Amino acid sequence: MAEEKIEMTQAGLDEVEKKYRYLLDVERKEVLEALVAAREQGDLSENADYTAAKHKLGEIDGQIEQLQHIKDVAVIISTNNKSGKKINIGHTVDYREVKTGEECKVKVVGTVEVDPLASKTQIPYISGRSALGAALIGHEVGDIVRVECNSPYDIEILSVSYQSSDK
């Protein structure tokens, strides 16, 4: 069975690589040092420091494995259309809900880059596979599209831009 690829922006993959390197080069080394120090305390059967360090090492190794997997299956979505006509992963979109008139801005990203609860100073990152993301992809400024969800709604696309990173 072919492994599913994970679509990402280059900025998202760069963040994965940064976290991977930090876990491998910094955190894992610190925990290994703590594990060695705990071993030197003697009896391991009742050594809380040793047990905690071993548990922490397992968590870090699991995260490293997950990040390595993402790196292995990631496909960078190259937006040839950086001028912003058709929306794709990597685009930032301003839109207005037709019924309420509320205006919003989101960045469409791959599933592992999602941050829908960004603070007011940051743009929410939504997956291209979410209801809103799927409705936006392939459309352009001026289009009115229906977002298919539990309570479907219509939005008008106001602007589309491409920046390598909005955070």
C-alpha positions, 0 to 999 in steps of 0.5 A: 500500500502506498503511503499517503503524502502530506502536503505542506508549505516550505515554511511548514516543512522548515518548522518541522525540521527546526523542531526535529533538530532541536529535539534531537540535538538539544532535548534528547542529549539533555535527557540522556545526561539526566539518565546517566546521572540517575543510573549513577545513583544506584538501585534503579528499581526505586529510582524516581529520577531514572524512571522519569528520565526514561519516560521523558526519553520515550516521549522525545523519541516518539516525537522525533519519529513522528517528525521524521515521518512527516519529513519523509512523506512531505510534499511541498506545494509549490504555488506557481501562481504567487500573484494570487489568482487561484487559491492553493495551499500557501495562500492567504485569503481575505473573505466576507461571509455573505449573510453576516458581512463579517470579514476574515483572513486565513492562510490555507496550509497542509494538515500538519501546519494547522493553527486555527486558534491563532491569536488576534495578532496572527492569521489562523492557519487552516487545512486545505482539507477543512470545509473552509479550505476545501471551499477556497482552493481553486477559486479566486477573488470575486468568487462566491463559494459555498462552505459545506459543513453542518450549517453551510454558508456562502463566502465572497473572496475579497483578496488572495496573496502569497507570503512565505510566512505570515506568523 
